[in-house]
Amino acid sequence: MDAPRILAVIPPMTQLNTPYPSTAYLTGFLRARGFTAAQEDLALALVLKLFSPAGLDAVRALIRALPRDARSPRLQAFDRDFARYRMSIGPAVSFLQGRDTSLAWRIAGRDFLPEGPRFATLDEYVDPDGGDPLAWAFGALGIQDRARHFATLYLNDVADVLREAADPRFEFVRYAESLALSQPSFDPLAAALAAAPTLVDDTLRELTLAAVARHAPDLVLVSAPFPGNIYGAFRIAQAIKARNPAIVTVLGGGFANTELRELAEPRVFDFFDYVTLDDGERPLLALIEHLRGARPREKLVRSFLRADGQVRYVDCGEPDIPFAEVGTPTWDGLPLDRYLSVLDMLNPMHRLWSDGRWNKLTVAHGCYWKKCSFCDTSLDYIARYDAADAATLADRIEAVIAETGQTGFHFVDEAAPPKALAALADELARRNLAISWWGNIRFEKSFTPELCAKLAASGCIAVSGGLEVASDRLLQLMRKGVSVEQVARVTHAFTEAGILVHAYLMYGFPTQTVQDTVDALEYVRQLFAAGCIQSGFFHRFACTAHSPVGRHPERYGIALRPPPPLGFARNDVRFDDPTGVDHDRLGAALNKALYNYMHGLGLDENVRGWFDMQVPKPRVPRHFIENALATGHA
């Protein structure tokens, strides 16, 4: 093979509002090395094809093919009001793409879009004074935001119909996730891929073959970051191999990096010729040399393949490309004006993930802390910390702005280093470069009020970070390197600088008791009441195979359950905790409380009122956070 033509694709589903950055990084890197490389977002293309007049026609045909007594009330309502849905789907999508902002007035008036069950959530917002129940979120003049929220509810209603009529696995982000998430056997995925294709499958196949026809690639890279991408990724490879088996297909991305490190299933290679691990640049260079006959197979880098019917893993150990040399990502080829700014969550911090198109960049590779016991610290994306200087980062920012015309950036680091952010802020100021940015950090003491003010001046609008269990005992066990008191001061400094703060929270960590959980919620209540954080999300702890907890469970007082026979994916590990706490039952109360706190409700109420079971009184002094902020210590 001569120098191959390369196509990198994003499989469904990732995000609607912005492209996942992996193909942008790979395409930019490959072009800088002189290769012919293109990229396509098949996830976005699939949504736009399904959520169109023609797509709705196909859905309605499926509904009409059902016996009348088999049509649910949802399907009957859609069929009955089909003319309005068909008329409004194109304008609604165009509005969410920012192409027709004047339509906001009609959408906000609630007489343009048909309203299905999703609109019932609006009844949750009640103004005690009898006024506009959504005024807290949008204000008197927030017509555009109000309309985006209504249009998003409408889109979700249509998705519910599509799911019921065409493909029960369809989701905007977690598409057929259960087929791949920590799935030790390939059998469920193989059965789904062998089944008769659904409307969604057929649409994805058509889009895949059209992309292949446009670019005529010799090599197709399928970057799948999440379990919810895997079914679509395999369907894409299946379509390519059925049309032209000579095209080389490669699977990489976050899913392979975390879940396929023990891959032993030969059937995977009926779809993909290679599966690569960790950063793709070095494995791809080695693979391209191999395909051109310039490198033997034994010299591949971090690559699975099938040989003589068996899965082989080959890694000659060549070092990765330094972060400073991976180049600048390019979004050329991705339809930046066709992404949808949806507004699912009204919380101002939550909406950043789905509202607006952000240029995704990385400040540094890996994590400078890499000690947290729940994190995949043994894997390359965490363990190998590699930074670039501020001038290089600013050069990349300027290049991306020149290409996209957009100045909003999401720094997608596991935890952006405070020193690097400070240096970048100085460099942006030196260049008089105006951007808006947000990203993930650690709530560590390096973020002083002075540094927070500097970051705000550089364009920082929001940060997210892990408070996790909000318990000093468990934070020490987690090796977070922070205390609740310290988090309070740091988050308050960000808030005072005008920067929104989102806290990642966790429950169900090994040895966490009911008392620990109640105390954690009291800390969270006080942090919201003091204005330290504006947003948060409780995650259920999951033990992963590559974390310190998964690798050394005895240190955390738990016992791992025997793993099932493995051939395909492995990440989450089941375990037994001697505390015997029903964390799932507690989790419902935690999320209910947090939902209310984010809306400014219940901040003066006793936290025990959120639980549907008897729980102990919190041991935390009621003014702990307030005193910590006022005196410098609790």
NORHU-V874017 format. One record per residue. N is the residue number from 1. RES is the residue in one letter. SS is DSSP state (H for helix, E for strand, - for the rest). PHI is phi in radians with two decimals (NA if undefined). D_LAST is the distance of its C-alpha to the last C-alpha in whole Angstrom. Layout:
n = [N:N]
res = [RES:RES]
ss = [SS:SS]
phi = [PHI:PHI]
d_last = [D_LAST:D_LAST]
//
This chain:
n = [1:2:3:4:5:6:7:8:9:10:11:12:13:14:15:16:17:18:19:20:21:22:23:24:25:26:27:28:29:30:31:32:33:34:35:36:37:38:39:40:41:42:43:44:45:46:47:48:49:50:51:52:53:54:55:56:57:58:59:60:61:62:63:64:65:66:67:68:69:70:71:72:73:74:75:76:77:78:79:80:81:82:83:84:85:86:87:88:89:90:91:92:93:94:95:96:97:98:99:100:101:102:103:104:105:106:107:108:109:110:111:112:113:114:115:116:117:118:119:120:121:122:123:124:125:126:127:128:129:130:131:132:133:134:135:136:137:138:139:140:141:142:143:144:145:146:147:148:149:150:151:152:153:154:155:156:157:158:159:160:161:162:163:164:165:166:167:168:169:170:171:172:173:174:175:176:177:178:179:180:181:182:183:184:185:186:187:188:189:190:191:192:193:194:195:196:197:198:199:200:201:202:203:204:205:206:207:208:209:210:211:212:213:214:215:216:217:218:219:220:221:222:223:224:225:226:227:228:229:230:231:232:233:234:235:236:237:238:239:240:241:242:243:244:245:246:247:248:249:250:251:252:253:254:255:256:257:258:259:260:261:262:263:264:265:266:267:268:269:270:271:272:273:274:275:276:277:278:279:280:281:282:283:284:285:286:287:288:289:290:291:292:293:294:295:296:297:298:299:300:301:302:303:304:305:306:307:308:309:310:311:312:313:314:315:316:317:318:319:320:321:322:323:324:325:326:327:328:329:330:331:332:333:334:335:336:337:338:339:340:341:342:343:344:345:346:347:348:349:350:351:352:353:354:355:356:357:358:359:360:361:362:363:364:365:366:367:368:369:370:371:372:373:374:375:376:377:378:379:380:381:382:383:384:385:386:387:388:389:390:391:392:393:394:395:396:397:398:399:400:401:402:403:404:405:406:407:408:409:410:411:412:413:414:415:416:417:418:419:420:421:422:423:424:425:426:427:428:429:430:431:432:433:434:435:436:437:438:439:440:441:442:443:444:445:446:447:448:449:450:451:452:453:454:455:456:457:458:459:460:461:462:463:464:465:466:467:468:469:470:471:472:473:474:475:476:477:478:479:480:481:482:483:484:485:486:487:488:489:490:491:492:493:494:495:496:497:498:499:500:501:502:503:504:505:506:507:508:509:510:511:512:513:514:515:516:517:518:519:520:521:522:523:524:525:526:527:528:529:530:531:532:533:534:535:536:537:538:539:540:541:542:543:544:545:546:547:548:549:550:551:552:553:554:555:556:557:558:559:560:561:562:563:564:565:566:567:568:569:570:571:572:573:574:575:576:577:578:579:580:581:582:583:584:585:586:587:588:589:590:591:592:593:594:595:596:597:598:599:600:601:602:603:604:605:606:607:608:609:610:611:612:613:614:615:616:617:618:619:620:621:622:623:624:625:626:627:628:629:630:631:632:633:634]
res = [M:D:A:P:R:I:L:A:V:I:P:P:M:T:Q:L:N:T:P:Y:P:S:T:A:Y:L:T:G:F:L:R:A:R:G:F:T:A:A:Q:E:D:L:A:L:A:L:V:L:K:L:F:S:P:A:G:L:D:A:V:R:A:L:I:R:A:L:P:R:D:A:R:S:P:R:L:Q:A:F:D:R:D:F:A:R:Y:R:M:S:I:G:P:A:V:S:F:L:Q:G:R:D:T:S:L:A:W:R:I:A:G:R:D:F:L:P:E:G:P:R:F:A:T:L:D:E:Y:V:D:P:D:G:G:D:P:L:A:W:A:F:G:A:L:G:I:Q:D:R:A:R:H:F:A:T:L:Y:L:N:D:V:A:D:V:L:R:E:A:A:D:P:R:F:E:F:V:R:Y:A:E:S:L:A:L:S:Q:P:S:F:D:P:L:A:A:A:L:A:A:A:P:T:L:V:D:D:T:L:R:E:L:T:L:A:A:V:A:R:H:A:P:D:L:V:L:V:S:A:P:F:P:G:N:I:Y:G:A:F:R:I:A:Q:A:I:K:A:R:N:P:A:I:V:T:V:L:G:G:G:F:A:N:T:E:L:R:E:L:A:E:P:R:V:F:D:F:F:D:Y:V:T:L:D:D:G:E:R:P:L:L:A:L:I:E:H:L:R:G:A:R:P:R:E:K:L:V:R:S:F:L:R:A:D:G:Q:V:R:Y:V:D:C:G:E:P:D:I:P:F:A:E:V:G:T:P:T:W:D:G:L:P:L:D:R:Y:L:S:V:L:D:M:L:N:P:M:H:R:L:W:S:D:G:R:W:N:K:L:T:V:A:H:G:C:Y:W:K:K:C:S:F:C:D:T:S:L:D:Y:I:A:R:Y:D:A:A:D:A:A:T:L:A:D:R:I:E:A:V:I:A:E:T:G:Q:T:G:F:H:F:V:D:E:A:A:P:P:K:A:L:A:A:L:A:D:E:L:A:R:R:N:L:A:I:S:W:W:G:N:I:R:F:E:K:S:F:T:P:E:L:C:A:K:L:A:A:S:G:C:I:A:V:S:G:G:L:E:V:A:S:D:R:L:L:Q:L:M:R:K:G:V:S:V:E:Q:V:A:R:V:T:H:A:F:T:E:A:G:I:L:V:H:A:Y:L:M:Y:G:F:P:T:Q:T:V:Q:D:T:V:D:A:L:E:Y:V:R:Q:L:F:A:A:G:C:I:Q:S:G:F:F:H:R:F:A:C:T:A:H:S:P:V:G:R:H:P:E:R:Y:G:I:A:L:R:P:P:P:P:L:G:F:A:R:N:D:V:R:F:D:D:P:T:G:V:D:H:D:R:L:G:A:A:L:N:K:A:L:Y:N:Y:M:H:G:L:G:L:D:E:N:V:R:G:W:F:D:M:Q:V:P:K:P:R:V:P:R:H:F:I:E:N:A:L:A:T:G:H:A]
ss = [-:-:-:-:E:E:E:E:E:E:-:-:-:-:-:-:-:-:-:-:-:H:H:H:H:H:H:H:H:H:H:H:-:-:-:E:E:E:E:E:E:H:H:H:H:H:H:H:H:H:-:-:H:H:H:H:H:H:H:H:H:H:H:H:-:-:-:H:H:H:-:-:H:H:H:H:H:H:H:H:-:H:H:H:H:H:H:H:H:H:H:H:H:H:H:H:-:-:-:-:H:H:H:H:H:H:H:H:-:-:-:-:-:-:-:-:H:H:H:H:H:H:H:H:-:-:-:-:-:-:-:-:-:-:H:H:H:H:-:-:-:-:H:H:H:H:H:H:H:H:H:H:H:H:H:H:H:H:H:H:H:H:H:H:H:-:-:-:-:-:-:-:-:-:-:-:H:H:H:-:-:-:-:-:-:-:H:H:H:H:H:H:H:H:-:-:-:-:H:H:H:H:H:H:H:H:H:H:H:H:H:H:H:H:H:-:-:-:E:E:E:E:E:-:-:-:H:H:H:H:H:H:H:H:H:H:H:H:H:H:H:H:H:-:-:-:-:E:E:E:E:E:-:H:H:H:H:H:H:-:-:-:-:-:-:H:H:H:H:H:-:-:-:E:E:E:-:-:-:H:H:H:H:H:H:H:H:H:H:H:H:-:-:-:-:-:H:H:H:-:-:-:E:E:E:E:E:-:-:E:E:E:E:E:-:-:-:-:-:-:-:-:H:H:H:-:-:-:-:-:-:-:-:-:-:H:H:H:-:-:-:-:-:-:-:-:-:-:-:H:H:H:H:-:-:-:-:-:E:E:E:-:-:E:E:-:-:-:-:-:-:-:-:-:-:-:-:-:-:H:H:H:H:-:-:E:E:-:-:H:H:H:H:H:H:H:H:H:H:H:H:H:H:H:-:-:-:E:E:E:E:-:-:-:-:-:-:H:H:H:H:H:H:H:H:H:H:H:H:H:-:-:-:-:-:E:E:E:E:E:E:-:-:-:-:-:-:-:H:H:H:H:H:H:H:H:H:-:-:E:E:E:E:E:E:E:E:E:-:-:-:H:H:H:H:H:H:H:-:-:-:-:-:H:H:H:H:H:H:H:H:H:H:H:H:H:-:-:-:E:E:E:E:E:E:E:E:-:-:-:-:-:-:H:H:H:H:H:H:H:H:H:H:H:H:H:H:H:H:-:-:-:-:-:E:E:E:E:E:E:-:-:-:E:-:-:-:H:H:H:H:-:H:H:H:H:-:E:E:E:-:-:-:-:-:-:-:-:-:-:-:E:-:-:E:E:E:-:-:-:-:-:H:H:H:H:H:H:H:H:H:H:H:H:H:H:H:H:-:-:-:-:-:-:-:-:H:H:H:H:-:-:-:-:-:-:-:-:-:-:-:-:-:H:H:H:H:H:H:H:H:-:-:-]
phi = [NA:-1.26:-0.97:-1.30:-1.47:-2.07:-2.17:-1.87:-2.22:-1.76:-1.45:-1.26:-2.17:-2.14:-2.26:-1.59:-1.66:-2.80:-1.27:-1.14:-1.40:-1.07:-1.22:-1.11:-1.16:-1.14:-1.13:-1.08:-1.13:-1.15:-1.13:-1.12:-1.59:1.60:-1.55:-1.48:-2.34:-2.30:-2.52:-2.46:-1.77:-1.30:-1.15:-1.12:-1.03:-1.13:-1.10:-1.15:-1.29:-1.25:-1.68:-2.53:-0.94:-1.15:-1.10:-1.18:-1.00:-1.16:-1.14:-1.11:-1.07:-1.16:-1.14:-1.14:-1.34:-1.41:-1.02:-1.01:-1.33:-1.72:-1.56:-1.19:-0.98:-1.11:-1.18:-1.09:-1.13:-1.11:-1.12:-1.16:-1.83:-1.03:-1.02:-1.21:-1.09:-1.13:-1.19:-1.68:-1.11:-1.11:-1.04:-1.14:-1.12:-1.06:-1.12:-1.18:-1.44:1.40:-1.57:-2.50:-1.19:-1.15:-1.21:-0.96:-1.12:-1.23:-1.13:-1.12:-1.28:1.10:-2.16:-1.82:-1.59:-1.13:-1.97:-1.73:-1.02:-1.08:-1.27:-1.11:-1.10:-1.11:-1.25:-1.25:-1.67:-2.14:-1.52:-1.06:-1.61:1.44:-1.56:-1.12:-1.19:-1.84:-1.11:-1.08:-1.60:-1.99:1.26:-1.25:-1.97:-1.42:-1.11:-1.09:-1.15:-1.02:-1.15:-1.12:-1.15:-1.12:-1.13:-1.20:-1.03:-1.06:-1.08:-1.16:-1.06:-1.12:-1.09:-1.09:-1.13:-1.04:-1.10:-1.32:-1.58:-2.05:-2.76:-1.13:-1.56:-1.18:-2.53:-1.23:-2.25:-1.86:-1.20:0.90:-1.06:-1.12:-1.25:-2.25:-1.14:0.81:-1.63:-1.17:-1.84:-1.42:-0.99:-1.05:-1.20:-1.08:-1.14:-1.13:-1.28:-1.53:-1.27:-1.03:-1.17:-1.52:-1.00:-1.14:-1.05:-1.09:-1.15:-1.11:-1.07:-1.05:-1.16:-1.10:-1.16:-1.16:-1.14:-1.12:-1.15:-1.17:-1.84:0.82:-1.36:-1.64:-2.38:-2.02:-1.79:-1.93:-1.72:-2.04:-1.34:-2.29:-0.99:-1.25:-1.75:-1.25:-1.03:-1.09:-1.06:-1.23:-1.12:-1.09:-1.12:-1.07:-1.14:-1.14:-1.17:-1.18:-1.46:-2.62:-1.07:-1.30:-1.20:-1.44:-1.96:-2.29:-1.82:-2.58:1.91:-1.04:-1.10:-1.08:-1.11:-1.77:-1.84:-1.96:-1.26:-2.02:-0.98:-2.45:-1.67:-1.10:-1.13:-0.99:-1.52:-1.29:-1.93:-2.05:-1.33:-2.49:-2.20:-1.92:-1.96:1.09:-0.95:-1.46:-1.07:-1.18:-1.03:-1.21:-1.04:-1.16:-1.13:-1.10:-1.08:-1.14:-1.16:-1.51:1.45:-1.75:-2.63:-1.24:-1.05:-1.18:-1.83:-1.19:-2.10:0.77:-2.29:-1.62:-2.66:-1.91:-2.36:0.94:1.40:-2.05:-1.42:-2.10:-1.96:-2.13:-2.64:-1.42:1.51:-1.12:-1.23:-1.27:-1.18:-1.00:-0.99:-1.19:-1.94:-1.32:1.52:-1.78:-1.12:-2.22:-1.79:-1.04:1.75:-1.68:-1.39:-1.07:-1.52:-1.98:-1.30:-1.85:-1.51:-1.64:-2.30:-1.32:-1.76:-1.45:-1.03:-1.10:-1.41:-1.03:-1.20:-1.04:-1.25:-2.18:-1.98:1.61:-1.81:-1.83:-1.31:-1.59:-2.37:-2.01:-1.32:-2.66:-1.48:1.39:-2.08:-1.26:-1.61:0.72:-2.15:-1.04:-1.28:-1.63:-1.69:-1.36:-1.22:-1.53:-1.69:-1.05:-1.17:-1.84:-1.27:-1.66:-1.50:-2.63:-1.97:-2.01:-1.33:-1.08:-1.13:-1.11:-1.10:-1.15:-1.06:-1.13:-1.06:-1.12:-1.15:-1.18:-1.07:-1.08:-1.40:-1.70:1.27:-2.15:-1.93:-1.65:-2.26:-1.97:-1.43:-1.69:-1.07:-1.06:-2.77:-1.16:-1.22:-1.05:-1.13:-1.17:-1.16:-1.11:-1.15:-1.14:-1.05:-1.14:-1.19:-1.10:-1.16:-1.08:-1.53:0.98:-1.79:-1.71:-2.38:-2.07:-2.60:-2.63:-3.10:-1.71:-2.39:-1.80:-1.40:-1.82:-1.15:-1.08:-1.45:-1.34:-0.97:-1.17:-1.18:-1.04:-1.14:-1.11:-1.14:-1.08:-1.14:-1.43:2.05:-1.18:-1.94:-2.84:-2.39:-2.22:-2.78:-1.61:-1.54:1.00:-1.55:0.87:-2.52:-1.08:-1.08:-1.31:-1.10:-1.19:-1.12:-1.32:1.06:-1.27:1.31:-2.41:-2.11:-1.07:-1.06:-1.14:-1.03:-1.03:-1.19:-1.17:-1.12:-1.14:-1.11:-1.10:-1.07:-1.11:-1.46:1.49:-1.85:-1.17:-2.22:-1.99:-1.91:-1.39:-2.13:-2.45:-2.41:1.55:-1.18:-0.85:1.24:-1.26:-1.69:-1.06:-1.06:-1.01:-1.18:-1.10:-1.10:-1.08:-1.14:-1.16:-1.04:-1.09:-0.98:-1.18:-1.14:-1.15:-1.09:-1.47:1.31:-1.34:-2.24:-1.97:-2.73:-2.90:-2.65:-1.56:-1.84:-1.36:-1.01:-2.21:-1.43:-1.88:-1.14:-1.83:-1.66:-0.99:-1.11:-1.22:-1.52:-2.38:-1.07:-1.08:-1.25:-2.02:1.27:-2.19:-2.17:-1.32:-1.40:-1.02:-1.28:-1.26:-0.97:-1.92:-2.41:-2.07:-1.77:-2.64:-2.60:-1.16:-2.15:-1.37:-2.59:-1.97:-1.89:-1.10:-1.17:1.18:-1.31:-1.47:-1.18:-1.10:-1.16:-1.15:-1.06:-1.05:-1.20:-1.06:-1.23:-1.13:-1.08:-1.13:-1.01:-1.22:-1.05:-1.17:-1.77:1.32:-1.92:1.27:-1.27:-1.78:-1.56:-1.15:-1.12:-1.12:-1.17:-1.40:-1.61:-1.67:-2.56:-1.23:-2.30:-1.26:-1.16:-1.15:-1.51:-1.34:-0.95:-1.11:-2.03:-1.02:-1.16:-1.03:-1.20:-1.08:-1.27:-1.37:-1.97:1.55:-2.69:-1.40]
d_last = [68:68:64:63:62:58:56:53:52:49:49:48:45:43:42:44:42:42:44:42:42:44:48:47:46:49:51:50:50:53:55:54:56:59:59:60:57:56:53:53:50:52:49:49:53:53:51:53:56:55:54:57:60:62:59:59:63:62:60:62:65:63:62:66:67:65:67:66:64:62:60:57:56:54:57:59:57:57:61:62:60:60:62:59:57:60:60:56:55:56:55:51:51:52:50:47:48:48:52:52:50:52:52:49:50:52:50:47:50:50:54:54:52:53:50:50:47:44:44:43:40:40:40:37:36:37:36:36:38:41:40:40:38:37:36:33:33:36:37:40:42:40:44:43:40:41:45:43:41:44:46:44:44:48:48:46:48:51:49:49:53:53:51:53:57:57:54:51:49:49:45:44:42:42:46:47:44:45:48:46:42:42:46:48:51:53:55:53:53:57:58:56:58:61:61:63:61:59:59:56:57:61:59:57:60:62:59:59:63:63:60:62:65:64:62:65:62:63:60:57:53:51:47:46:42:41:43:44:46:48:50:51:51:54:56:56:57:60:61:62:63:66:67:67:66:67:63:61:58:54:51:48:44:41:42:45:42:40:42:46:45:47:50:53:55:58:58:56:58:61:58:57:59:55:52:50:46:43:44:47:49:50:51:53:55:56:57:59:61:62:63:65:67:65:63:63:61:60:58:56:52:50:52:53:57:60:63:66:64:61:57:57:54:55:52:54:51:51:48:46:47:44:41:43:46:46:47:46:46:48:49:52:54:51:52:49:50:50:47:45:42:41:38:37:34:33:29:30:28:30:33:33:34:37:38:39:41:39:40:38:38:36:34:34:36:34:30:29:26:28:26:25:26:27:29:33:32:36:37:38:37:33:34:37:34:37:36:38:38:37:41:42:39:40:44:43:41:44:47:45:45:49:50:48:47:44:41:38:36:34:33:33:32:29:27:28:27:25:28:31:29:29:32:34:32:34:37:37:37:39:42:41:40:39:37:35:33:30:29:26:24:21:17:17:16:19:19:18:19:22:23:22:24:27:27:27:30:32:32:29:29:26:24:24:22:20:17:20:18:15:14:13:16:18:17:18:21:22:21:19:18:15:11:10:7:10:12:10:11:14:16:15:17:19:20:20:23:24:24:24:21:22:20:22:21:23:24:26:25:26:25:23:23:23:20:18:20:19:15:16:17:15:12:15:16:13:13:17:16:14:17:15:18:21:23:23:25:25:27:28:28:31:32:34:37:36:32:31:30:34:35:34:33:33:30:28:30:32:36:38:41:44:44:47:50:49:52:50:46:43:39:37:37:37:36:35:32:32:29:32:29:31:29:31:31:27:27:30:27:24:27:28:24:23:27:26:22:24:27:24:25:23:20:20:21:20:20:23:25:26:27:31:30:28:25:22:19:16:14:10:9:11:9:6:7:8:5:4:8:9:7:7:4:0]
//
